[in-house]
Structures are given as C-alpha cells and as structure tokens.
Amino acid sequence: MSQQTDGTIGIKQGALEMSNVDLTDEMAELISTQRLFQSQGRAISYADDMMGLVNTIKG
C-alpha cells in the first residue's frame, strides 16, 4: 500500500513488502541448522563416552 498525495491509501501493483520471506530458503536453513545442532550433540556425547572409557581404563 502507498499513501496518496490527498491522504488516501492505495494499493501499488507489483510492489513487494520488505517482510516477504522465501519459505524454501528459510526451511532449508532451518533443516541445516537442526542437523548441525544434532551432529554437535553427537560429538559431545561421543567425547563424553571416550572420557568415561579413559577414566575406566586409567582407574
């Protein structure tokens, strides 16, 4: 929408709002972020298991 010189509001054909979002890009980013988060969680879990194994062998 755009404000006219006489104070009324009109609709501008072919104009895009700045709030428009490409949902496919956002979903791809969300999936990538989720997979990264999961892989980091697995790495931490694996490192924790290895430290437990080292402590068992050491003790």
N, CA, C and O atoms as a CHARMM CRD file, in Angstrom:
* protein
*
  236
    1    1 MET  N      0.83700  -1.18200   0.00000 PROA 1      0.00000
    2    1 MET  CA     0.00000   0.00000   0.00000 PROA 1      0.00000
    3    1 MET  C      0.88000   1.24200   0.00000 PROA 1      0.00000
    4    1 MET  O      2.01700   1.21500   0.47000 PROA 1      0.00000
    5    2 SER  N      0.35900   2.28600  -0.51200 PROA 2      0.00000
    6    2 SER  CA     1.09400   3.54800  -0.53000 PROA 2      0.00000
    7    2 SER  C      0.13800   4.69300  -0.24500 PROA 2      0.00000
    8    2 SER  O     -1.03900   4.65200  -0.60100 PROA 2      0.00000
    9    3 GLN  N      0.66900   5.70100   0.39700 PROA 3      0.00000
   10    3 GLN  CA    -0.15200   6.86400   0.71700 PROA 3      0.00000
   11    3 GLN  C     -0.15200   7.81400  -0.46600 PROA 3      0.00000
   12    3 GLN  O      0.89500   8.14900  -1.02000 PROA 3      0.00000
   13    4 GLN  N     -1.34000   8.23700  -0.83800 PROA 4      0.00000
   14    4 GLN  CA    -1.51300   9.17300  -1.94600 PROA 4      0.00000
   15    4 GLN  C     -1.29600  10.60300  -1.45400 PROA 4      0.00000
   16    4 GLN  O     -1.27500  10.86000  -0.25000 PROA 4      0.00000
   17    5 THR  N     -1.13800  11.51200  -2.38300 PROA 5      0.00000
   18    5 THR  CA    -0.92700  12.92500  -2.02000 PROA 5      0.00000
   19    5 THR  C     -2.14800  13.53900  -1.33900 PROA 5      0.00000
   20    5 THR  O     -2.02100  14.50500  -0.58600 PROA 5      0.00000
   21    6 ASP  N     -3.32700  12.98100  -1.60300 PROA 6      0.00000
   22    6 ASP  CA    -4.53400  13.53500  -0.97000 PROA 6      0.00000
   23    6 ASP  C     -4.82400  12.89100   0.39000 PROA 6      0.00000
   24    6 ASP  O     -5.86200  13.16900   0.99000 PROA 6      0.00000
   25    7 GLY  N     -3.90500  12.01700   0.89300 PROA 7      0.00000
   26    7 GLY  CA    -4.07900  11.42300   2.21200 PROA 7      0.00000
   27    7 GLY  C     -4.72700  10.05500   2.20500 PROA 7      0.00000
   28    7 GLY  O     -4.74500   9.37400   3.23000 PROA 7      0.00000
   29    8 THR  N     -5.26400   9.63700   1.05300 PROA 8      0.00000
   30    8 THR  CA    -5.85900   8.30900   0.99700 PROA 8      0.00000
   31    8 THR  C     -4.75700   7.26000   0.78600 PROA 8      0.00000
   32    8 THR  O     -3.63000   7.58200   0.40900 PROA 8      0.00000
   33    9 ILE  N     -5.11500   6.01900   1.03700 PROA 9      0.00000
   34    9 ILE  CA    -4.15400   4.92700   0.87400 PROA 9      0.00000
   35    9 ILE  C     -4.57900   4.06800  -0.30900 PROA 9      0.00000
   36    9 ILE  O     -5.74300   3.68400  -0.42200 PROA 9      0.00000
   37   10 GLY  N     -3.63400   3.77300  -1.18500 PROA 10     0.00000
   38   10 GLY  CA    -3.92100   2.94500  -2.33900 PROA 10     0.00000
   39   10 GLY  C     -3.00400   1.72800  -2.37900 PROA 10     0.00000
   40   10 GLY  O     -2.01700   1.65900  -1.64700 PROA 10     0.00000
   41   11 ILE  N     -3.33200   0.79100  -3.22100 PROA 11     0.00000
   42   11 ILE  CA    -2.51800  -0.41600  -3.38600 PROA 11     0.00000
   43   11 ILE  C     -1.65100  -0.23600  -4.61500 PROA 11     0.00000
   44   11 ILE  O     -2.14000   0.14200  -5.68000 PROA 11     0.00000
   45   12 LYS  N     -0.37000  -0.50500  -4.46600 PROA 12     0.00000
   46   12 LYS  CA     0.57200  -0.34700  -5.56900 PROA 12     0.00000
   47   12 LYS  C      0.78600  -1.71600  -6.20500 PROA 12     0.00000
   48   12 LYS  O      1.26200  -2.64100  -5.54700 PROA 12     0.00000
   49   13 GLN  N      0.44300  -1.84400  -7.45700 PROA 13     0.00000
   50   13 GLN  CA     0.54400  -3.10700  -8.15900 PROA 13     0.00000
   51   13 GLN  C      2.00900  -3.49300  -8.38600 PROA 13     0.00000
   52   13 GLN  O      2.82300  -2.65500  -8.77400 PROA 13     0.00000
   53   14 GLY  N      2.34100  -4.77600  -8.14000 PROA 14     0.00000
   54   14 GLY  CA     3.67600  -5.28800  -8.40700 PROA 14     0.00000
   55   14 GLY  C      4.70500  -4.96400  -7.32700 PROA 14     0.00000
   56   14 GLY  O      5.87200  -5.33300  -7.45800 PROA 14     0.00000
   57   15 ALA  N      4.28900  -4.28300  -6.26600 PROA 15     0.00000
   58   15 ALA  CA     5.22300  -3.92800  -5.19200 PROA 15     0.00000
   59   15 ALA  C      5.31500  -5.07600  -4.19500 PROA 15     0.00000
   60   15 ALA  O      4.33000  -5.76500  -3.93200 PROA 15     0.00000
   61   16 LEU  N      6.49800  -5.27000  -3.64900 PROA 16     0.00000
   62   16 LEU  CA     6.70400  -6.29700  -2.63000 PROA 16     0.00000
   63   16 LEU  C      6.97500  -5.64100  -1.29300 PROA 16     0.00000
   64   16 LEU  O      7.61500  -4.59200  -1.21900 PROA 16     0.00000
   65   17 GLU  N      6.48500  -6.26100  -0.24800 PROA 17     0.00000
   66   17 GLU  CA     6.78100  -5.76300   1.09100 PROA 17     0.00000
   67   17 GLU  C      8.15100  -6.26600   1.50600 PROA 17     0.00000
   68   17 GLU  O      8.60500  -7.31000   1.03900 PROA 17     0.00000
   69   18 MET  N      8.80200  -5.52800   2.37800 PROA 18     0.00000
   70   18 MET  CA    10.10800  -5.94500   2.88100 PROA 18     0.00000
   71   18 MET  C      9.98500  -7.15200   3.80100 PROA 18     0.00000
   72   18 MET  O     10.97900  -7.83300   4.05500 PROA 18     0.00000
   73   19 SER  N      8.78800  -7.42800   4.30300 PROA 19     0.00000
   74   19 SER  CA     8.60000  -8.53900   5.23100 PROA 19     0.00000
   75   19 SER  C      8.39800  -9.87900   4.50200 PROA 19     0.00000
   76   19 SER  O      8.32500 -10.92100   5.15200 PROA 19     0.00000
   77   20 ASN  N      8.31000  -9.86500   3.19200 PROA 20     0.00000
   78   20 ASN  CA     8.13600 -11.11200   2.46000 PROA 20     0.00000
   79   20 ASN  C      9.35700 -11.99000   2.64400 PROA 20     0.00000
   80   20 ASN  O     10.48800 -11.50600   2.63400 PROA 20     0.00000
   81   21 VAL  N      9.12600 -13.28300   2.81400 PROA 21     0.00000
   82   21 VAL  CA    10.20100 -14.23200   3.09000 PROA 21     0.00000
   83   21 VAL  C     10.08300 -15.38600   2.11300 PROA 21     0.00000
   84   21 VAL  O      8.97900 -15.83700   1.80700 PROA 21     0.00000
   85   22 ASP  N     11.21200 -15.86200   1.62600 PROA 22     0.00000
   86   22 ASP  CA    11.22700 -17.04600   0.77800 PROA 22     0.00000
   87   22 ASP  C     11.20700 -18.26600   1.69600 PROA 22     0.00000
   88   22 ASP  O     12.21300 -18.59700   2.32500 PROA 22     0.00000
   89   23 LEU  N     10.06100 -18.92800   1.76700 PROA 23     0.00000
   90   23 LEU  CA     9.89800 -20.04000   2.71200 PROA 23     0.00000
   91   23 LEU  C     10.81900 -21.21200   2.40500 PROA 23     0.00000
   92   23 LEU  O     11.25100 -21.90400   3.32600 PROA 23     0.00000
   93   24 THR  N     11.13000 -21.45400   1.13600 PROA 24     0.00000
   94   24 THR  CA    12.02100 -22.57000   0.82500 PROA 24     0.00000
   95   24 THR  C     13.42300 -22.31700   1.36400 PROA 24     0.00000
   96   24 THR  O     14.06100 -23.23300   1.88400 PROA 24     0.00000
   97   25 ASP  N     13.90400 -21.08900   1.24600 PROA 25     0.00000
   98   25 ASP  CA    15.21500 -20.75200   1.81200 PROA 25     0.00000
   99   25 ASP  C     15.20900 -20.86700   3.32900 PROA 25     0.00000
  100   25 ASP  O     16.15800 -21.37700   3.92400 PROA 25     0.00000
  101   26 GLU  N     14.14800 -20.39700   3.94600 PROA 26     0.00000
  102   26 GLU  CA    14.05800 -20.45100   5.40500 PROA 26     0.00000
  103   26 GLU  C     13.98600 -21.89800   5.90600 PROA 26     0.00000
  104   26 GLU  O     14.61300 -22.23400   6.91000 PROA 26     0.00000
  105   27 MET  N     13.22700 -22.75400   5.21500 PROA 27     0.00000
  106   27 MET  CA    13.13300 -24.16200   5.61700 PROA 27     0.00000
  107   27 MET  C     14.46800 -24.87000   5.42800 PROA 27     0.00000
  108   27 MET  O     14.86900 -25.66700   6.27600 PROA 27     0.00000
  109   28 ALA  N     15.15700 -24.59100   4.33300 PROA 28     0.00000
  110   28 ALA  CA    16.46800 -25.19800   4.09500 PROA 28     0.00000
  111   28 ALA  C     17.45300 -24.77500   5.17800 PROA 28     0.00000
  112   28 ALA  O     18.23100 -25.59500   5.66400 PROA 28     0.00000
  113   29 GLU  N     17.42500 -23.51000   5.55500 PROA 29     0.00000
  114   29 GLU  CA    18.29500 -23.01000   6.62500 PROA 29     0.00000
  115   29 GLU  C     17.95300 -23.64900   7.96100 PROA 29     0.00000
  116   29 GLU  O     18.84600 -23.98900   8.73700 PROA 29     0.00000
  117   30 LEU  N     16.66800 -23.81400   8.23100 PROA 30     0.00000
  118   30 LEU  CA    16.21700 -24.45000   9.46500 PROA 30     0.00000
  119   30 LEU  C     16.68900 -25.90000   9.54200 PROA 30     0.00000
  120   30 LEU  O     17.17900 -26.33900  10.58300 PROA 30     0.00000
  121   31 ILE  N     16.54500 -26.64200   8.44800 PROA 31     0.00000
  122   31 ILE  CA    16.97100 -28.04100   8.41400 PROA 31     0.00000
  123   31 ILE  C     18.48300 -28.14600   8.57500 PROA 31     0.00000
  124   31 ILE  O     18.96600 -29.01500   9.30200 PROA 31     0.00000
  125   32 SER  N     19.23000 -27.28200   7.91400 PROA 32     0.00000
  126   32 SER  CA    20.69400 -27.28700   8.03500 PROA 32     0.00000
  127   32 SER  C     21.12300 -26.99600   9.46800 PROA 32     0.00000
  128   32 SER  O     22.01600 -27.65400  10.00300 PROA 32     0.00000
  129   33 THR  N     20.48700 -26.01300  10.08000 PROA 33     0.00000
  130   33 THR  CA    20.81800 -25.65500  11.45200 PROA 33     0.00000
  131   33 THR  C     20.48500 -26.79500  12.40700 PROA 33     0.00000
  132   33 THR  O     21.24600 -27.08100  13.33100 PROA 33     0.00000
  133   34 GLN  N     19.34400 -27.44600  12.18100 PROA 34     0.00000
  134   34 GLN  CA    18.94200 -28.56800  13.03800 PROA 34     0.00000
  135   34 GLN  C     19.92800 -29.72100  12.91700 PROA 34     0.00000
  136   34 GLN  O     20.29900 -30.32100  13.92500 PROA 34     0.00000
  137   35 ARG  N     20.35200 -30.03500  11.71500 PROA 35     0.00000
  138   35 ARG  CA    21.31900 -31.12400  11.51700 PROA 35     0.00000
  139   35 ARG  C     22.67100 -30.79400  12.13800 PROA 35     0.00000
  140   35 ARG  O     23.31500 -31.67000  12.71400 PROA 35     0.00000
  141   36 LEU  N     23.10300 -29.55600  12.03000 PROA 36     0.00000
  142   36 LEU  CA    24.34900 -29.13200  12.65900 PROA 36     0.00000
  143   36 LEU  C     24.26400 -29.26200  14.17200 PROA 36     0.00000
  144   36 LEU  O     25.19700 -29.74400  14.81300 PROA 36     0.00000
  145   37 PHE  N     23.14600 -28.83100  14.73900 PROA 37     0.00000
  146   37 PHE  CA    22.93400 -28.93500  16.18500 PROA 37     0.00000
  147   37 PHE  C     22.97200 -30.39500  16.62900 PROA 37     0.00000
  148   37 PHE  O     23.59300 -30.71600  17.64200 PROA 37     0.00000
  149   38 GLN  N     22.31200 -31.28600  15.87800 PROA 38     0.00000
  150   38 GLN  CA    22.30900 -32.70900  16.21400 PROA 38     0.00000
  151   38 GLN  C     23.70600 -33.30600  16.12300 PROA 38     0.00000
  152   38 GLN  O     24.10000 -34.08500  16.99100 PROA 38     0.00000
  153   39 SER  N     24.45300 -32.95700  15.09500 PROA 39     0.00000
  154   39 SER  CA    25.79200 -33.51700  14.93400 PROA 39     0.00000
  155   39 SER  C     26.72200 -33.02500  16.03500 PROA 39     0.00000
  156   39 SER  O     27.57500 -33.77900  16.50200 PROA 39     0.00000
  157   40 GLN  N     26.57200 -31.77800  16.45400 PROA 40     0.00000
  158   40 GLN  CA    27.39100 -31.27700  17.56100 PROA 40     0.00000
  159   40 GLN  C     27.02900 -31.97800  18.85900 PROA 40     0.00000
  160   40 GLN  O     27.90400 -32.25400  19.68100 PROA 40     0.00000
  161   41 GLY  N     25.76000 -32.26600  19.05000 PROA 41     0.00000
  162   41 GLY  CA    25.32600 -33.01300  20.23000 PROA 41     0.00000
  163   41 GLY  C     25.91300 -34.42000  20.24100 PROA 41     0.00000
  164   41 GLY  O     26.32500 -34.91600  21.29000 PROA 41     0.00000
  165   42 ARG  N     25.95100 -35.05600  19.08600 PROA 42     0.00000
  166   42 ARG  CA    26.55200 -36.39600  18.99200 PROA 42     0.00000
  167   42 ARG  C     28.04500 -36.34800  19.27000 PROA 42     0.00000
  168   42 ARG  O     28.58300 -37.24100  19.92500 PROA 42     0.00000
  169   43 ALA  N     28.71600 -35.32300  18.78100 PROA 43     0.00000
  170   43 ALA  CA    30.16000 -35.18500  19.01200 PROA 43     0.00000
  171   43 ALA  C     30.44400 -35.02100  20.50100 PROA 43     0.00000
  172   43 ALA  O     31.39000 -35.61000  21.02300 PROA 43     0.00000
  173   44 ILE  N     29.63500 -34.22800  21.17900 PROA 44     0.00000
  174   44 ILE  CA    29.82400 -34.04400  22.62000 PROA 44     0.00000
  175   44 ILE  C     29.56300 -35.34600  23.35700 PROA 44     0.00000
  176   44 ILE  O     30.30200 -35.70200  24.27600 PROA 44     0.00000
  177   45 SER  N     28.52300 -36.05400  22.96100 PROA 45     0.00000
  178   45 SER  CA    28.20800 -37.34600  23.58200 PROA 45     0.00000
  179   45 SER  C     29.33800 -38.35100  23.36100 PROA 45     0.00000
  180   45 SER  O     29.71200 -39.08500  24.27600 PROA 45     0.00000
  181   46 TYR  N     29.87500 -38.37900  22.15000 PROA 46     0.00000
  182   46 TYR  CA    30.97800 -39.28500  21.83200 PROA 46     0.00000
  183   46 TYR  C     32.21000 -38.93800  22.66200 PROA 46     0.00000
  184   46 TYR  O     32.86700 -39.83100  23.19600 PROA 46     0.00000
  185   47 ALA  N     32.52700 -37.65500  22.77500 PROA 47     0.00000
  186   47 ALA  CA    33.67900 -37.22300  23.57100 PROA 47     0.00000
  187   47 ALA  C     33.47500 -37.58600  25.03800 PROA 47     0.00000
  188   47 ALA  O     34.42100 -37.99100  25.71400 PROA 47     0.00000
  189   48 ASP  N     32.26100 -37.44500  25.52800 PROA 48     0.00000
  190   48 ASP  CA    31.95500 -37.81100  26.91300 PROA 48     0.00000
  191   48 ASP  C     32.14000 -39.31400  27.12500 PROA 48     0.00000
  192   48 ASP  O     32.69200 -39.73000  28.14300 PROA 48     0.00000
  193   49 ASP  N     31.68800 -40.12400  26.18200 PROA 49     0.00000
  194   49 ASP  CA    31.87900 -41.57700  26.26700 PROA 49     0.00000
  195   49 ASP  C     33.36000 -41.94100  26.26700 PROA 49     0.00000
  196   49 ASP  O     33.78500 -42.82100  27.01600 PROA 49     0.00000
  197   50 MET  N     34.14600 -41.26700  25.42800 PROA 50     0.00000
  198   50 MET  CA    35.58100 -41.54800  25.36600 PROA 50     0.00000
  199   50 MET  C     36.27900 -41.16900  26.67600 PROA 50     0.00000
  200   50 MET  O     37.16700 -41.88300  27.14200 PROA 50     0.00000
  201   51 MET  N     35.87400 -40.04800  27.26000 PROA 51     0.00000
  202   51 MET  CA    36.46600 -39.64600  28.54200 PROA 51     0.00000
  203   51 MET  C     36.10100 -40.63500  29.64000 PROA 51     0.00000
  204   51 MET  O     36.92300 -40.92800  30.50700 PROA 51     0.00000
  205   52 GLY  N     34.87900 -41.15100  29.61100 PROA 52     0.00000
  206   52 GLY  CA    34.48700 -42.18300  30.57400 PROA 52     0.00000
  207   52 GLY  C     35.29200 -43.44400  30.39600 PROA 52     0.00000
  208   52 GLY  O     35.68400 -44.07000  31.38100 PROA 52     0.00000
  209   53 LEU  N     35.55000 -43.83500  29.16100 PROA 53     0.00000
  210   53 LEU  CA    36.34900 -45.02200  28.87400 PROA 53     0.00000
  211   53 LEU  C     37.79900 -44.83000  29.34900 PROA 53     0.00000
  212   53 LEU  O     38.39400 -45.73700  29.93100 PROA 53     0.00000
  213   54 VAL  N     38.35200 -43.64300  29.09400 PROA 54     0.00000
  214   54 VAL  CA    39.71900 -43.34700  29.54000 PROA 54     0.00000
  215   54 VAL  C     39.80100 -43.40900  31.06900 PROA 54     0.00000
  216   54 VAL  O     40.75800 -43.95200  31.62200 PROA 54     0.00000
  217   55 ASN  N     38.80500 -42.85800  31.73900 PROA 55     0.00000
  218   55 ASN  CA    38.80300 -42.89500  33.20900 PROA 55     0.00000
  219   55 ASN  C     38.65800 -44.32100  33.73100 PROA 55     0.00000
  220   55 ASN  O     39.23700 -44.65300  34.76500 PROA 55     0.00000
  221   56 THR  N     37.90600 -45.16200  33.04700 PROA 56     0.00000
  222   56 THR  CA    37.75200 -46.55000  33.45400 PROA 56     0.00000
  223   56 THR  C     39.06400 -47.30200  33.27000 PROA 56     0.00000
  224   56 THR  O     39.46800 -48.06300  34.14900 PROA 56     0.00000
  225   57 ILE  N     39.72000 -47.10200  32.15800 PROA 57     0.00000
  226   57 ILE  CA    40.99800 -47.77800  31.88700 PROA 57     0.00000
  227   57 ILE  C     42.07100 -47.28700  32.85500 PROA 57     0.00000
  228   57 ILE  O     42.88100 -48.07100  33.35000 PROA 57     0.00000
  229   58 LYS  N     42.06600 -45.99900  33.11400 PROA 58     0.00000
  230   58 LYS  CA    43.07600 -45.38700  33.97200 PROA 58     0.00000
  231   58 LYS  C     42.93000 -45.84400  35.42200 PROA 58     0.00000
  232   58 LYS  O     43.92900 -46.03700  36.11500 PROA 58     0.00000
  233   59 GLY  N     41.71000 -46.01500  35.87600 PROA 59     0.00000
  234   59 GLY  CA    41.44400 -46.31500  37.28400 PROA 59     0.00000
  235   59 GLY  C     41.51800 -47.76400  37.55200 PROA 59     0.00000
  236   59 GLY  O     41.31900 -48.19200  38.68900 PROA 59     0.00000
